Amino acid sequence: MFAEIKKRKPESILDVGCGEGFTLLRLKREHIGDRLEGIEYLEEAIELGKKLDPTMVIKKGDIYKLPYKDNTFDLVLCTEVLEHLERPYDAVAELKRVSKKFILFSVPNEPLFTIQRFFRGKNMLKLGDHPEHIQHWSANSFRDFIAKQLRVGVLRTSLPWTLVIATKR
């Protein structure tokens, strides 16, 4: 993922659903981007992120209504978030709005993600299905989902994930 990001030479990056900011920290360590910001819904994750790096910019926010003007960031990241959302199409529209050009997504590659969870003994009663995942995409169905709003440039799978880098049309 980081090699793909570096190729695009983004100066400003927004990580939506950044959690504790681990991706932002790695971007900072690898000197990728001059302006790094995160949006997170959970207050506890924001507090932990601020403890990890007090200079990190993480704001509490909602993926459906980001507190930025149109075309603010060269790159918007959204990793392991969309599978949790009731309205992922609306979320993608909002990510597209604040992106100048690139958006990088990653989601679990189904059914491989669920199968590997089952064989690791996770959520056996639900046959490995993650209890917080309400969206399930294969690599191809996720590419098709993203292509409804964006131009898909890169599609990569790495067990058990699907990574897509898309651009505005």
C-alpha positions as CSV (number, residue, x, y, z in Angstrom):
1,M,0.0,0.0,0.0
2,F,2.7,2.5,0.9
3,A,4.6,1.9,-2.3
4,E,1.4,2.7,-4.3
5,I,0.9,5.9,-2.2
6,K,4.5,7.0,-2.7
7,K,4.2,6.6,-6.5
8,R,1.5,9.3,-6.5
9,K,3.6,11.8,-4.6
10,P,0.7,13.3,-2.6
11,E,1.4,16.4,-0.6
12,S,-1.9,16.3,1.4
13,I,-3.4,13.1,2.7
14,L,-6.6,12.5,4.7
15,D,-7.1,9.1,6.4
16,V,-10.9,8.6,7.0
17,G,-11.6,6.1,9.7
18,C,-7.9,6.4,10.8
19,G,-8.4,4.8,14.2
20,E,-5.4,5.5,16.5
21,G,-3.5,6.9,13.5
22,F,-1.1,4.0,12.8
23,T,-1.2,4.6,9.0
24,L,-0.6,8.4,9.6
25,L,2.4,7.6,11.8
26,R,3.9,5.3,9.1
27,L,3.3,8.0,6.4
28,K,5.1,10.5,8.6
29,R,8.0,8.1,9.2
30,E,8.4,7.4,5.5
31,H,8.1,11.2,4.7
32,I,5.1,10.7,2.5
33,G,3.0,13.8,2.3
34,D,3.5,17.2,3.9
35,R,0.0,17.6,5.4
36,L,-1.4,14.5,7.1
37,E,-4.8,14.5,8.8
38,G,-7.2,11.9,10.1
39,I,-10.9,11.6,10.8
40,E,-12.1,9.2,13.4
41,Y,-15.5,8.5,14.8
42,L,-14.4,6.9,18.1
43,E,-13.2,9.3,20.8
44,E,-11.1,6.6,22.5
45,A,-9.1,6.0,19.3
46,I,-8.5,9.7,18.9
47,E,-7.2,10.0,22.5
48,L,-4.9,7.0,22.0
49,G,-3.6,8.5,18.7
50,K,-2.8,11.8,20.4
51,K,-0.8,9.9,23.1
52,L,1.1,8.0,20.4
53,D,2.0,11.3,18.7
54,P,0.8,14.6,20.2
55,T,1.5,16.4,16.9
56,M,-0.8,14.1,14.9
57,V,-3.9,15.9,13.5
58,I,-7.0,13.6,14.1
59,K,-10.4,15.1,14.2
60,K,-13.6,13.6,15.4
61,G,-15.9,13.3,12.4
62,D,-18.5,11.5,10.3
63,I,-17.6,9.8,7.0
64,Y,-20.9,11.0,5.6
65,K,-20.2,14.7,6.3
66,L,-16.5,15.5,6.3
67,P,-15.5,19.0,7.6
68,Y,-13.5,20.0,4.5
69,K,-14.1,21.9,1.3
70,D,-14.4,20.1,-2.0
71,N,-11.0,19.0,-3.5
72,T,-9.0,19.5,-0.3
73,F,-6.7,16.5,-0.3
74,D,-4.4,15.0,-3.0
75,L,-5.1,11.5,-1.6
76,V,-7.9,10.2,0.6
77,L,-7.5,6.9,2.4
78,C,-10.3,4.7,3.6
79,T,-9.0,1.4,4.8
80,E,-11.1,-1.3,6.6
81,V,-14.1,1.1,7.0
82,L,-16.7,0.6,4.2
83,E,-17.6,-2.9,5.2
84,H,-19.0,-1.5,8.5
85,L,-21.3,1.1,6.9
86,E,-25.0,0.9,6.1
87,R,-24.5,3.5,3.3
88,P,-21.1,2.8,1.7
89,Y,-22.2,4.4,-1.6
90,D,-22.9,7.7,0.2
91,A,-19.5,7.5,2.0
92,V,-17.7,7.0,-1.3
93,A,-19.4,10.1,-2.7
94,E,-18.2,12.1,0.3
95,L,-14.6,10.8,0.0
96,K,-14.7,11.7,-3.7
97,R,-15.9,15.2,-2.8
98,V,-12.9,16.1,-0.6
99,S,-10.3,14.4,-2.8
100,K,-8.5,16.3,-5.5
101,K,-7.7,13.1,-7.4
102,F,-6.8,9.8,-5.7
103,I,-8.8,7.7,-3.2
104,L,-7.3,4.5,-1.8
105,F,-9.7,1.9,-0.4
106,S,-9.2,-1.5,1.3
107,V,-11.8,-3.9,2.4
108,P,-11.9,-7.6,3.3
109,N,-11.9,-9.9,0.3
110,E,-14.9,-12.1,0.7
111,P,-15.5,-14.9,1.0
112,L,-11.7,-15.4,1.7
113,F,-11.7,-13.2,4.7
114,T,-14.6,-15.1,6.4
115,I,-13.2,-18.5,5.4
116,Q,-9.8,-17.7,7.0
117,R,-11.5,-16.4,10.1
118,F,-13.5,-19.7,10.4
119,F,-10.3,-21.8,10.1
120,R,-8.7,-19.6,12.8
121,G,-11.7,-20.4,15.1
122,K,-13.2,-16.9,15.0
123,N,-17.0,-16.5,15.2
124,M,-17.7,-20.2,14.7
125,L,-21.4,-19.7,15.3
126,K,-21.6,-17.3,12.4
127,L,-19.2,-19.5,10.3
128,G,-16.4,-17.0,10.6
129,D,-18.4,-13.9,9.6
130,H,-17.1,-10.8,11.4
131,P,-19.9,-9.5,13.7
132,E,-19.4,-5.8,12.7
133,H,-19.2,-6.4,8.9
134,I,-22.5,-5.6,7.2
135,Q,-21.1,-5.3,3.6
136,H,-19.3,-8.2,1.9
137,W,-17.4,-7.8,-1.4
138,S,-15.3,-10.0,-3.5
139,A,-12.4,-8.3,-5.3
140,N,-14.5,-8.0,-8.5
141,S,-17.7,-6.9,-6.8
142,F,-15.8,-4.2,-4.9
143,R,-14.1,-3.0,-8.1
144,D,-17.6,-2.8,-9.7
145,F,-19.0,-1.0,-6.7
146,I,-16.2,1.7,-6.7
147,A,-16.5,2.0,-10.5
148,K,-20.0,3.3,-10.1
149,Q,-18.5,6.6,-8.9
150,L,-14.8,6.6,-9.7
151,R,-12.3,5.4,-12.2
152,V,-10.5,2.3,-10.9
153,G,-6.8,2.5,-11.6
154,V,-5.3,-0.2,-9.4
155,L,-6.9,-3.4,-8.0
156,R,-4.7,-5.6,-5.8
157,T,-5.5,-8.5,-3.6
158,S,-3.4,-9.7,-0.7
159,L,-5.1,-12.4,1.3
160,P,-7.5,-11.5,2.8
161,W,-7.8,-7.9,1.5
162,T,-8.8,-6.0,-1.6
163,L,-7.0,-2.7,-2.3
164,V,-8.3,-0.3,-4.9
165,I,-6.8,3.0,-5.9
166,A,-9.3,5.1,-7.8
167,T,-9.4,8.6,-9.4
168,K,-12.1,11.1,-10.0
169,R,-13.5,11.0,-13.5
